Amino acid sequence: MRPATADTTGLPEWTLHEIVRRIPGAREVLLGHGLDLCCGGELPLREAARLHGLDLGALIEALPGAPARDPGAPGA
C-alpha cells in the first residue's frame, strides 16, 4: 500500500531542493536516479529529468507519497 499522497501540485516545476525539503525520503530517490542535489539542486524536476534522460512520470511516481501515475496523462 502506498503512503498517503503528499500535496504535489506543480511538482514538475519544483526545484530538486524544494522536493527534498517537502517530501520525506525524496533525497534517496533523487540520488538513486543520478540527480545531483549539489549544483543541480536548483533545477526544476522537469528539467533535471530531461537533462538526465529520465521518464518524468516514473520519477514522480517513485517519490514517497507522490500520486500514482495516470497512464493517460501527458508525460506518463
N, C-alpha and C positions, 0 to 999 in steps of 0.2 A: 504494500500500500504506500502510495506517495505521501510525503508530508503535506501539511496544509499549504495551499497556494499563497505565495507572497504577493504583495501588490507590485506587479512588474510592468505596470503601464509605461510604455515608452522604452522598455528595456533595451532594444537595439541601439538606442541613441544614448544610453548611459555610458559614461566612461568606465574603463575596467576598474579604476579606483573606486568609483561610486558603487559598482556592483559588489565589490569586496566589502565595502562599508555597510551595505544594506542587506546583503544576503549571506547569512552564516554558512560557511562551508564552500562558498564560491571560489575562494582563493585556490584551493586544491584542484577544483575542476578546471579553472582557467590555466593554471600551471601545467596540469596534466595534458592540456591541449596545445601546449607550447606557447601560450600567450604570456608575454613579458609584462610584469607589473611594475618594473622599474621605470624605464624611459617610455615604454609603450602604454603605461597605465593611464595616460591622458587621452588615449584614442577611444572613440565610441566603439561599443561592441561590434556593431555592423562593419565598421571599417577594419577593425582588428581581424575579424573573421575573414573578410575579403582578402586582406594582405597575406594571411596565412593559408589561404585556400580551404577554409573550413566551412562546413554547412552551418549557416546561422541558425536554422530551426533546430538542428540536432544539438548544437551548442547550448541554446537556450533551454532545451528540454533536459539537458544534463545538469543544469544548475539546480541545487536543492530548493524545493518549494516552488519551482517555476511551473507554469501551466503545461499540461501535456500538449504535444504538437497537434494542430489541426491539419490533417492531411490535405485539405482543400485551400489552406491559407497560402498566400504568396510567400515564396522563400521556404516553404515547408518541404 
